[in-house]
Each structure stands twice: as C-alpha cells, then as structure tokens.
C-alpha cells in the first residue's frame, strides 16, 4: 500500500532553479523533489525520482509535490495499484493453465 506523505506544519519547501528549465525542491534541509520543463508543460518528480505528473503550469507542478493526496496523484496511484492487480491475476491464471495442461498431458509422456 502506498504511503501518504503530508508536509509537517511550519516546514517550508524551498525551490532553487539549478538549470534552464529545471527546479529542485528542499524541505527541512532534505531533497524533496524536482520539476523539469518539457515540451508543452512541466513534469514533477518526487524525492525518489518517480514522476508525479505532467502539469500545464510551473506553479501546478510545484504544488503537486506538497501533497500526495492531490487528486492527480491519487488517480495515478490508483491506476498503478489496479495495474498490479491485473498483472498478478494474469500471471496466476497463466500458471494455473500451465499446471492443468501439464497434469492432463502427464499420462501421455
């Protein structure tokens, strides 16, 4: 299950423009994430480098780092969880099909 990170009260997020089209955030002296300018918008990444989302404005991308409860972040997390369930179900079904086929063909080998 995903962990929801909420900002501590009183701790500010500080932004620094470190290159053309690239901003880095620090919170409480620790690396917090970054925003990268891309064609037609901005992509924000969390402290682990995982993309949070693509935004039309720099302010929107910066704001997405402040809370993982943002509707865009919540929707992304739900899609990832659903994809994991679908993948696990497909892998389990394939394993069951192989086991049944092997069991059915065993007497003829």
N, C-alpha and C positions, 0 to 999 in steps of 0.2 A: 504494500500500500504506500502511496506517495505521502511524504511528509510536507505539511503546510508550514512554510516559514513566514512568520509575521515580524515586522520590524519592532525592535524594542523602543519603548517610548523614550523620547529625548535624544536618540542617536540619529544624527543626520547622515544622509547619503551625500557624499561629496563627489562631484564629477570633474574630470580633467580631460581636455582634448589633447590626446597624445600624438595624433597624426591627422592628416587631412581625411575627414570622414570617419574618424574612429575616436570614441569616447570611452573612458574607463571609470567605473564607479568604485568608491571605497566607502565602507561603513564601519565605524568604530575601529579604524586602523587596519581593517582586513579587506582584501579584494572582494567585491560584491557582484561584479558582472561588467558587461560592456555593451556598447551599441555601435554597430557598423553601418555606414551608409552604403546602400546598394541601389541599383537602378530602380527608380520609382518609389523609394521608401527607405526604411531603416529596419535592421534586424537586431533584436536584443538577445543576449545570451546570459545565462545565469553564471554563478561563480565556478561552475564545473565545465563551462563552455557549451552547455546544452542550449540549443535555440529555444527561446520562449515564444517568439512570434515575429511577424512582419507587420510594421506599422507605417502609416502614411506620414506621420509627423515625428520629429525628434522627441518632442515632449511626451507623446504617447508611448514611444519605445522606452524612454527613461522611466516613465511611470509604471510600466509593466514589471520592472524589477522590484518595485517596492512591496508588492504583494503577489503571492502565488494564488490568491483567491480571485484575481481578476477574471472576469468571465471568459476571456480568450484563453488564459492559461488553464482554467478549469476544463474548458471544452477540449483543449489539446491533451490534457492528462486523461480525460475520459476516453478519447479516441485511442490513445496508447494502451489503456487498460483493456478496452474491447478487442483491439488487435491481438493482444497477448492471449486472451481467452480463445479467440478464433483459431489462432495458430496452435495452441495447446490441444484444442479439440480435434483439429485436422491431423496433428501428429499422433494423437491417441487412436483415432479412427483408422489411420493407415497401419499402425502397429497391430491393432486388433484384426484388421483384414489380412495382414501377412500371417499372423498366428493361426487364424482359422484356415487359411489356404494351406499352410504347412501341415496342419493337423489332418486336413482332408486328403492331402496327397501322400502323407507318410506311409500308408499301407502299400502304395504302388511303387515305392522307391526301393 
